[in-house]
Amino acid sequence: MNKELMEALDILEKEKDISKETLFDAIENSLITACKNHFGKSDNVRVEMNRDTCDFKVYAERTVVEEVEDACLEIALPDALMLDNEAGIGDVINVEIKSKEFGRIATQNAKNVILQKIREEERSVLYNQFYGKEKDVVTGIVQRNIGRNISVNLGKADAILAENEQVKGEVLKPTERVKVYILEVKNTTKGPKIMVSRTHPELVKRLFEAEVAEVQDGTVEIKSISREAGSRTKIAVWSNNPDVDPVGACVGMNGARVNTIVDELHGEKIDIINWDENPAILIENALSPAKVISVIADGDEKTAKVVVPDYQLSLAIGKEGQNARLAARLTGFKIDIKSETQAKDAPGFRMEDYLDDEYDEDEYEEEEYGEDEYDDGESYEEEETSEEELPEEEAIDMEDTE
């Protein structure tokens, strides 16, 4: 039994995940190649290899003739009788070839054949491994900058995080562990070329699938997602179980689940809304946290007209139009947002077309401007003036009045 060869094959199979059968085929091909280099021909060479013991024998099929013209293909009758006493002219017998007789060049070529097969199989295994993870999220370690791109080690292979797939303003330091979305895996002569992303919307979706058990088992579905990487993401969720709140499941107790994802995305804000088959309700939800008076949606044209209270217009549109832009991507509708005053001044405007039965005009008129909702950042709470804050003379006058 060839113990050394068996141990070597076991190590290769374990470390490089290459099957023994593939290695056996590589050894057989290398022996045939060695025969070709040694004798000049290999068409009549056959290799027999025991898969259990790793013992092997190499045979050359030669025709018995009276006078040998080609020693590679023919054998003289006297020599054939020494191997098989029943051999006759025209018979084909197997002549064993000793691999130890191969020259240095033939042996080196055989070795190269085995090494080449191992390298090819290793690349193939890596490609298949990462190709199966395409469109999925993996954890990698930041290696180094390659120009404006970043090399990320994924374990057995390195991936490229291109400049346009990096989050603007996000600084990734060497040895930092990050989660990346595998965009594409290509098979090349130098191994698999893996392209990853930190900006793809599916990255957020996969993170929710990993963090939220209800999303993973299909109880809660992420129907739609829109993202501006590094700033804000909106996702619309739906529950297949009426007893499960989809938003609550994604947020988690005290925001534990969503905060884990926010930390992974380095502080990116995430809005989670309820999905609805009614486009008007979906658009209203998508524009949150802004309050909406009414929505008129045209499902055929994929357009919607939205009316919001005057003081909610800037909130509905968002900074540089971000809230409205994300809502449009999330719903697939082109959204036209107007304040109540703008809508009334529009030609042909009729308030009854925009108001639903539940709208209460007084509710919006009596709404106070909260400190967080006013853009100037100033608080307009009424301040009480105490007697101590009055000038000394006025305080005396008040005492006299009493």
GIBEL-V947613 format. One record per pair of residues at least 4 apart in sequence whose ideal C-beta (glycine too) atoms are under 8 Angstrom apart, sorted by the first residue. I is the first residue (numbers start at 1). J is the second residue. D is the distance in whole Angstrom. If there is no record, write none. Layout:
[[I,J,D] [I,J,D]]
This chain:
[[1,6,7] [1,53,4] [1,54,7] [1,55,7] [2,6,6] [2,53,7] [2,54,4] [2,55,6] [2,56,8] [3,7,6] [4,8,6] [5,9,6] [5,54,4] [6,10,6] [6,53,8] [6,54,5] [7,11,7] [8,12,6] [9,13,6] [9,20,5] [9,23,5] [9,24,8] [9,54,7] [10,14,6] [10,20,8] [11,15,6] [12,16,5] [12,18,6] [12,23,6] [12,118,7] [13,17,7] [13,18,6] [13,19,7] [13,20,5] [13,23,7] [16,118,7] [16,121,8] [16,122,5] [16,125,7] [17,125,5] [17,129,8] [18,22,6] [18,23,6] [18,118,7] [18,121,5] [18,122,7] [18,125,6] [19,23,7] [20,24,6] [20,51,7] [21,25,7] [21,51,8] [22,26,6] [22,117,7] [22,121,5] [23,27,7] [23,114,8] [23,117,8] [23,118,7] [24,28,6] [24,49,6] [24,51,6] [25,29,6] [25,117,8] [26,30,6] [26,113,7] [26,114,5] [26,117,4] [26,118,7] [26,121,8] [27,31,7] [27,49,7] [27,56,7] [27,114,6] [28,32,7] [28,47,4] [28,49,6] [28,56,8] [29,33,6] [29,113,6] [29,117,7] [30,34,6] [30,109,8] [30,110,4] [30,111,7] [30,113,4] [30,114,5] [30,117,8] [31,35,7] [31,45,8] [31,47,5] [31,56,7] [31,58,5] [31,99,7] [31,110,6] [32,36,7] [32,42,5] [32,45,5] [32,47,6] [33,37,6] [33,42,7] [33,106,8] [33,109,6] [33,110,6] [33,113,5] [34,38,6] [34,99,7] [34,102,5] [34,106,4] [34,107,6] [34,109,6] [34,110,4] [35,39,6] [35,41,8] [35,42,5] [35,45,5] [35,58,7] [35,60,7] [35,97,6] [35,102,8] [35,106,8] [36,40,7] [36,41,7] [36,42,4] [36,45,8] [37,102,8] [37,103,8] [37,105,6] [37,106,4] [37,109,5] [37,110,8] [38,101,8] [38,102,5] [38,103,6] [38,106,4] [39,60,8] [39,72,5] [40,72,7] [41,45,8] [41,72,5] [41,73,7] [44,60,6] [44,61,4] [44,62,7] [44,72,7] [44,73,6] [45,58,7] [45,59,7] [45,60,5] [45,61,8] [45,97,7] [46,58,8] [46,59,5] [46,60,8] [46,61,7] [46,94,7] [47,56,6] [47,57,7] [47,58,5] [47,59,8] [48,56,7] [48,57,5] [48,58,8] [48,59,7] [49,54,7] [49,55,7] [49,56,4] [49,57,8] [50,54,7] [50,55,5] [50,56,7] [57,96,6] [58,96,7] [58,97,4] [58,98,8] [58,99,6] [59,94,4] [59,95,7] [59,96,6] [59,97,7] [60,72,7] [60,94,7] [60,95,5] [60,97,6] [61,92,5] [61,93,8] [61,94,6] [61,95,8] [62,72,8] [62,73,6] [62,74,6] [62,75,4] [62,80,8] [62,92,7] [62,93,6] [62,95,5] [63,73,6] [63,74,5] [63,75,7] [63,90,7] [63,91,7] [63,92,5] [64,74,8] [64,75,6] [64,76,8] [64,77,6] [64,80,4] [64,87,5] [64,88,6] [64,89,6] [64,90,6] [64,91,5] [64,92,7] [64,93,6] [65,69,8] [65,74,5] [65,75,7] [65,76,7] [65,77,7] [65,89,7] [65,90,8] [66,76,7] [66,77,6] [66,89,6] [67,76,7] [68,74,5] [68,75,7] [68,76,5] [69,74,6] [70,74,5] [75,79,5] [75,80,5] [75,93,7] [75,95,6] [76,80,7] [77,81,6] [77,87,7] [77,88,8] [77,89,6] [78,82,7] [79,83,7] [80,84,6] [80,87,4] [80,91,7] [80,93,6] [81,85,6] [81,87,6] [83,87,7] [83,93,6] [83,95,7] [84,91,8] [84,93,5] [87,91,5] [87,93,6] [97,101,7] [102,106,4] [102,107,5] [102,110,7] [103,107,7] [104,108,6] [105,109,6] [106,110,6] [107,111,6] [108,112,6] [109,113,7] [110,114,7] [111,115,6] [112,116,6] [113,117,6] [114,118,6] [115,119,6] [116,120,6] [117,121,6] [118,122,6] [119,123,6] [120,124,6] [121,125,6] [122,126,6] [123,127,6] [123,187,7] [123,191,5] [123,192,7] [124,128,6] [124,187,8] [125,129,6] [126,130,6] [126,156,6] [126,157,5] [126,191,6] [126,192,5] [127,131,6] [127,185,7] [127,187,5] [127,191,8] [127,192,4] [128,132,6] [129,133,7] [129,156,7] [130,134,7] [130,154,7] [130,157,6] [130,182,7] [130,185,5] [130,192,5] [130,194,6] [131,185,5] [131,187,8] [131,192,8] [133,138,6] [133,182,5] [133,185,8] [134,182,5] [134,183,8] [134,184,7] [134,185,5] [135,181,8] [135,182,7] [135,202,7] [136,181,8] [136,182,6] [136,206,6] [137,179,5] [137,180,7] [137,181,5] [137,182,8] [137,203,6] [137,206,4] [137,207,7] [137,210,7] [138,154,6] [138,179,7] [138,180,6] [138,182,6] [138,196,8] [139,177,6] [139,178,7] [139,179,5] [139,180,8] [140,152,4] [140,153,6] [140,154,5] [140,159,6] [140,177,7] [140,178,6] [140,179,8] [140,180,5] [140,196,7] [141,152,7] [141,153,5] [141,175,6] [141,176,7] [141,177,6] [141,178,8] [142,150,6] [142,151,8] [142,152,6] [142,153,8] [142,172,5] [142,173,6] [142,174,5] [142,175,7] [142,176,5] [142,177,8] [142,178,6] [143,150,8] [143,151,4] [143,152,6] [143,153,5] [143,158,7] [143,174,7] [144,150,8] [144,151,5] [144,174,6] [145,149,7] [145,150,6] [145,151,8] [146,150,7] [146,151,5] [146,160,7] [148,163,4] [149,160,5] [149,161,6] [149,162,5] [149,163,6] [150,160,8] [150,161,4] [150,166,7] [150,172,6] [151,158,5] [151,159,7] [151,160,7] [151,161,8] [152,158,7] [152,159,5] [152,160,8] [152,161,5] [152,178,7] [152,180,6] [152,196,6] [153,157,8] [153,158,5] [153,159,8] [154,158,7] [154,159,5] [154,194,7] [157,191,7] [157,192,6] [157,194,6] [158,194,7] [159,180,7] [159,182,7] [159,194,4] [159,195,7] [159,196,5] [160,193,7] [160,194,7] [160,195,6] [160,196,7] [161,165,6] [161,166,6] [161,172,8] [161,180,6] [161,196,5] [161,197,7] [161,198,7] [162,166,7] [162,195,7] [162,197,8] [164,199,8] [165,183,7] [165,195,7] [165,196,7] [165,197,4] [165,198,6] [165,199,6] [165,200,7] [166,170,7] [166,172,8] [166,198,6] [166,199,7] [167,198,5] [167,199,6] [167,229,5] [167,230,4] [167,265,8] [167,266,7] [167,268,8] [168,229,7] [168,230,5] [169,230,6] [170,198,7] [170,230,6] [170,266,6] [172,176,6] [172,178,6] [178,198,7] [179,203,7] [179,207,7] [179,264,6] [180,196,4] [180,197,7] [180,198,6] [180,203,8] [181,196,6] [181,197,5] [181,198,7] [181,200,5] [181,202,6] [181,203,4] [181,206,7] [182,194,6] [182,195,8] [182,196,6] [183,195,5] [183,196,6] [183,197,5] [183,200,7] [184,194,8] [184,195,5] [185,192,5] [185,193,7] [185,194,5] [185,195,8] [186,192,7] [186,193,4] [186,195,8] [187,192,6] [187,193,8] [188,192,7] [188,193,5] [197,203,7] [198,203,7] [198,229,7] [199,203,8] [199,227,8] [199,229,4] [199,230,8] [201,205,7] [201,225,5] [201,226,7] [201,227,4] [201,233,7] [202,206,6] [202,225,8] [203,207,6] [204,208,7] [204,225,6] [204,227,6] [204,233,5] [204,235,7] [204,261,7] [204,265,7] [204,270,7] [205,209,7] [205,222,5] [205,225,6] [205,235,7] [206,210,6] [207,211,6] [207,261,5] [207,264,6] [207,265,8] [208,212,5] [208,215,5] [208,222,6] [208,235,7] [208,250,6] [208,261,7] [209,215,5] [209,216,5] [209,222,8] [210,216,7] [211,215,8] [211,257,5] [211,260,6] [211,261,6] [212,216,7] [212,220,7] [212,249,6] [212,250,5] [212,252,8] [212,257,6] [213,217,6] [214,219,4] [214,220,4] [214,239,8] [214,244,6] [214,246,8] [214,249,4] [214,250,8] [215,219,8] [215,220,5] [215,221,8] [215,222,6] [215,237,8] [215,249,7] [215,250,7] [218,240,7] [219,239,7] [219,240,6] [219,241,5] [219,244,6] [219,249,8] [220,237,6] [220,238,7] [220,239,5] [220,240,7] [220,244,7] [220,246,5] [220,249,5] [220,250,7] [221,237,7] [221,238,5] [221,239,8] [221,240,7] [221,246,8] [221,275,8] [222,235,6] [222,236,7] [222,237,6] [223,236,5] [223,237,7] [223,238,5] [223,275,4] [224,235,7] [224,236,4] [224,275,7] [224,330,5] [224,331,7] [224,332,8] [225,233,7] [225,234,7] [225,235,5] [225,236,7] [225,330,7] [226,233,7] [226,234,5] [226,235,8] [226,326,5] [226,327,8] [226,329,4] [226,330,4] [227,232,8] [227,233,4] [227,234,8] [227,326,8] [228,232,6] [228,233,7] [228,322,6] [228,325,8] [228,326,7] [229,268,7] [230,265,8] [230,266,8] [230,268,6] [231,268,7] [231,269,7] [231,322,7] [232,268,7] [232,269,4] [232,270,7] [232,271,7] [232,322,6] [232,323,8] [232,326,6] [233,265,8] [233,268,6] [233,269,7] [233,270,5] [233,271,7] [233,326,8] [234,270,8] [234,271,5] [234,273,7] [234,286,6] [234,326,5] [234,327,7] [234,329,8] [234,330,5] [235,250,8] [235,270,7] [235,271,7] [235,272,6] [235,273,7] [235,330,8] [236,273,5] [236,274,7] [236,275,4] [236,282,7] [236,285,7] [236,286,7] [236,330,6] [236,331,8] [237,246,4] [237,247,6] [237,249,8] [237,250,6] [237,272,6] [237,273,7] [237,274,7] [237,275,6] [238,246,6] [238,274,7] [238,275,4] [239,244,5] [239,245,7] [239,246,4] [239,249,7] [240,244,8] [244,249,6] [245,249,6] [246,250,7] [246,274,7] [246,275,8] [247,251,6] [247,272,5] [247,273,7] [247,274,6] [248,252,8] [249,257,8] [250,257,6] [250,258,6] [250,272,5] [251,255,6] [251,257,6] [251,258,5] [251,272,6] [252,256,4] [252,257,3] [252,258,6] [252,259,8] [255,259,5] [256,260,7] [257,261,7] [258,262,6] [258,270,6] [258,272,7] [259,263,6] [260,264,7] [261,265,6] [261,270,7] [262,267,6] [262,268,6] [262,269,7] [262,270,6] [263,267,8] [265,270,8] [271,288,7] [271,289,8] [271,326,8] [273,285,4] [273,286,6] [273,288,6] [273,330,8] [274,285,6] [275,282,7] [275,285,8] [276,281,4] [276,282,5] [276,285,7] [277,282,8] [278,282,6] [279,283,6] [279,297,4] [279,299,6] [279,304,7] [279,331,7] [279,333,6] [280,284,6] [280,295,4] [280,296,7] [280,297,5] [280,304,7] [281,285,6] [281,295,8] [282,286,6] [282,331,5] [283,287,6] [283,292,8] [283,295,5] [283,297,6] [283,304,5] [283,306,7] [283,327,7] [283,331,5] [283,333,6] [283,335,6] [284,288,8] [284,292,5] [284,295,5] [284,306,8] [286,326,8] [286,327,4] [286,330,5] [286,331,5] [287,292,6] [287,306,7] [287,308,8] [287,316,5] [287,323,7] [287,324,7] [287,327,5] [287,335,8] [287,337,8] [289,315,7] [290,308,6] [290,312,5] [290,315,4] [290,316,4] [290,323,7] [291,308,7] [291,309,6] [291,312,5] [291,364,8] [292,306,6] [292,307,7] [292,308,6] [292,312,8] [292,316,7] [293,307,4] [293,308,6] [293,309,6] [293,340,6] [293,354,7] [293,355,7] [293,359,6] [293,364,7] [294,306,7] [294,307,5] [294,354,4] [294,355,6] [294,356,6] [294,359,7] [295,304,6] [295,305,7] [295,306,5] [295,307,8] [296,304,7] [296,305,5] [296,306,8] [296,353,7] [296,354,7] [297,303,8] [297,304,4] [297,333,6] [298,302,7] [298,303,5] [298,304,7] [302,332,6] [302,333,5] [302,334,6] [303,333,6] [303,334,5] [303,335,8] [303,336,7] [304,331,8] [304,333,5] [304,334,7] [304,335,5] [304,336,7] [305,336,5] [305,338,7] [305,354,8] [306,316,7] [306,335,6] [306,336,7] [306,337,5] [306,338,7] [307,338,6] [307,339,8] [307,340,6] [307,343,5] [307,354,5] [308,312,4] [308,313,6] [308,316,5] [308,337,6] [308,338,8] [308,339,6] [308,340,7] [309,313,8] [309,339,7] [309,340,6] [309,364,5] [309,367,7] [310,339,5] [310,340,5] [310,341,5] [311,367,7] [311,369,6] [311,373,7] [312,316,6] [312,339,8] [312,373,8] [313,317,6] [313,337,7] [313,338,8] [313,339,4] [313,342,8] [314,318,8] [314,375,6] [315,323,7] [315,373,7] [316,323,6] [316,324,7] [316,337,5] [317,321,6] [317,323,6] [317,324,5] [317,337,6] [318,322,4] [318,323,3] [318,324,6] [318,325,8] [318,326,8] [319,323,8] [321,325,5] [322,326,6] [323,327,6] [324,328,6] [324,335,6] [324,337,6] [325,329,7] [326,330,6] [327,331,6] [327,335,6] [328,332,8] [328,333,6] [328,334,6] [328,335,5] [331,335,7] [338,342,4] [338,343,5] [338,346,7] [339,343,7] [340,344,7] [340,364,8] [341,345,6] [342,346,7] [343,349,6] [343,351,8] [343,354,6] [344,349,6] [344,351,7] [345,349,7] [349,353,8] [349,354,8] [350,354,8] [351,355,6] [355,359,5] [359,363,8] [360,364,8] [361,365,6] [362,366,6] [363,367,7] [369,373,6] [369,374,5] [369,380,7] [370,374,7] [371,379,5] [371,381,8] [374,378,7] [374,379,8] [374,380,7] [385,389,6] [385,390,7] [386,390,8] [387,395,6] [387,398,7] [388,395,8] [390,394,4] [390,395,5] [390,398,7] [391,395,7] [392,396,7] [393,397,7] [394,398,7] [395,399,7] [396,400,6] [397,401,6] [398,402,7]]
